[in-house]
């Protein structure tokens, strides 16, 4: 439908939609997936070689070793992290999770065997991300940081501003170190 204030000539074609905001992905995901695959294949090869050398290799044992290698691959397979305007998503082999980063309620860092950044939004969604992914991917960090700042400005981010500041300092430190290394190589 045409509005009175629309001064464009009527060409008979509908106006183009604005281009969607770019989606940013973890640039190291493929490398990490290949590493997980190599580990699973190496385990399978090692187990088959040991059984073959001892003469204990049977079809049943080969299937068992294959299942063990597939299980290792499932455990080591990294989640694929992507972000767009207002959201951050993780996709693992068996589940997908998505959180609204412009409606964040809390951000926590959970220590343990591996550090995790736990994000919760106002809709009740929850995502866990390895903070290293955000540190290693400046574009992903910038997309996430911009939306997290919107959440803080709106007042919806009630818990975790300190965790975000710590992570921002870590990203800035890593970026400065990378720039220093590159400039040192050029001279």
For each residue, the residues with C-beta under 8 A, 3 or more apart:
1:
2: 6 10
3: 6
4:
5:
6: 2 3
7:
8: 15
9:
10: 2
11:
12:
13:
14:
15: 8
16:
17:
18:
19:
20: 84
21: 84 85
22: 84
23: 82 83 84
24: 82 83 84 137 139 140 143
25: 29 80 81 82 140
26: 29 78 80 81 82 133 136 137 140
27: 136 137 139
28: 31 32 133 136 137
29: 25 26 32 33 78 80 81
30: 33 34
31: 28 34 35
32: 28 29 35 36 78
33: 29 30 36 37 77 78
34: 30 31 37 38
35: 31 32 38 39 76
36: 32 33 39 40 73 76 77 78
37: 33 34 40 41 73
38: 34 35 41 42
39: 35 36 42 43 72 73 76
40: 36 37 43 44 69 70 72 73 76
41: 37 38 44 45 69
42: 38 39 45 46
43: 39 40 46 47 68 69 72
44: 40 41 47 48 65 66 68 69
45: 41 42 48 49
46: 42 43 49 50
47: 43 44 50 51 65 68 69
48: 44 45 51 52 57 62 65
49: 45 46 52 53
50: 46 47 53 54
51: 47 48 54 56 57 61 62 65
52: 48 49 55 57
53: 49 50
54: 50 51 57
55: 52
56: 51 61
57: 48 51 52 54 61 62
58: 61 62
59: 62 63
60: 63 64
61: 51 56 57 58 64 65
62: 48 51 57 58 59 65 66
63: 59 60 66 67
64: 60 61 67 68
65: 44 47 48 51 61 62 68 69
66: 44 62 63 69 70
67: 63 64 70 71
68: 43 44 47 64 65 71 72
69: 40 41 43 44 47 65 66 72 73
70: 40 66 67 73 74
71: 67 68 74 75
72: 39 40 43 68 69 75 76
73: 36 37 39 40 69 70 76 77
74: 70 71 77 93 94
75: 71 72
76: 35 36 39 40 72 73
77: 33 36 73 74 92 93
78: 26 29 32 33 36
79: 90 91 92 129
80: 25 26 29 90 91 92
81: 25 26 29 88 89 90 129 133 137 140
82: 23 24 25 26 88 89 91 140
83: 23 24 87 88 89 101 140 143 144 147
84: 20 21 22 23 24 87 143
85: 21 102 143 147
86: 100 101 102 103 147
87: 83 84 98 99 100 101 102 147
88: 81 82 83 98 99 101 119 127 129 143 144 147
89: 81 82 83 96 97 98 99 127
90: 79 80 81 96 97 98 127 128 129
91: 79 80 82 95 96
92: 77 79 80 95 96
93: 74 77
94: 74
95: 91 92
96: 89 90 91 92
97: 89 90 125 126 127 128
98: 87 88 89 90 125 127
99: 87 88 89 104 119 120 121 125 126 127
100: 86 87 103 104 121 122 123 125
101: 83 86 87 88 104 119 121 144 147 148 151
102: 85 86 87 147 150 151 154
103: 86 100 121 122 123 151 156
104: 99 100 101 107 119 120 121 122 147 148 151 156 157 160
105: 120 121 122 151 156 157 158 159
106: 118 119 120 157 158 159 160
107: 104 117 118 119 120 148 157 159 160 161 163 164
108: 117 118 159 160 163
109: 115 116 117 118 131 163 166 167
110: 115 116 117 118 128
111: 115
112: 115 116
113:
114: 130
115: 109 110 111 112 130 131 132
116: 109 110 112 128 129 130 131
117: 107 108 109 110 128 129 130 131 134 163 167
118: 106 107 108 109 110 126 127 128
119: 88 99 101 104 106 107 126 127 128 129
120: 99 104 105 106 107 124 125 126
121: 99 100 101 103 104 105 124 125 126
122: 100 103 104 105 156
123: 100 103
124: 120 121
125: 97 98 99 100 120 121
126: 97 99 118 119 120 121
127: 88 89 90 97 98 99 118 119
128: 90 97 110 116 117 118 119
129: 79 81 88 90 116 117 119 133 134
130: 114 115 116 117 133
131: 109 115 116 117 134 135 167 170
132: 115 135 136
133: 26 28 81 129 130 136 137 140
134: 117 129 131 137 140 141 144 167 171
135: 131 132 141 167 170 171 174
136: 26 27 28 132 133 174
137: 24 26 27 28 81 133 134 140 141
138: 141 142 171 175
139: 24 27 142 143
140: 24 25 26 81 82 83 133 134 137 143 144
141: 134 135 137 138 144 145 171
142: 138 139 145 146
143: 24 83 84 85 88 139 140 146 147
144: 83 88 101 134 140 141 147 148
145: 141 142 148 149 164 168
146: 142 143 149 150
147: 83 85 86 87 88 101 102 104 143 144 150 151
148: 101 104 107 144 145 151 152 157 164
149: 145 146 152 153
150: 102 146 147 153 154
151: 101 102 103 104 105 147 148 154 156 157
152: 148 149 155 157 161 164
153: 149 150
154: 102 150 151 157
155: 152 158
156: 103 104 105 122 151
157: 104 105 106 107 148 151 152 154 160 161
158: 105 106 155
159: 105 106 107 108
160: 104 106 107 108 157 163 164
161: 107 152 157 164 165
162: 165 166
163: 107 108 109 117 160 166 167
164: 107 145 148 152 160 161 167 168
165: 161 162 168 169
166: 109 162 163 169 170
167: 109 117 131 134 135 163 164 170 171
168: 145 164 165 171 172
169: 165 166 172 173
170: 131 135 166 167 173 174
171: 134 135 138 141 167 168 174 175
172: 168 169 175 176
173: 169 170 176 177
174: 135 136 170 171 177 178
175: 138 171 172 178 179
176: 172 173 179 180
177: 173 174 180 181
178: 174 175 181 182
179: 175 176 182 183
180: 176 177 183 184
181: 177 178 184 185
182: 178 179 185 186
183: 179 180 186 187
184: 180 181 187
185: 181 182
186: 182 183
187: 183 184
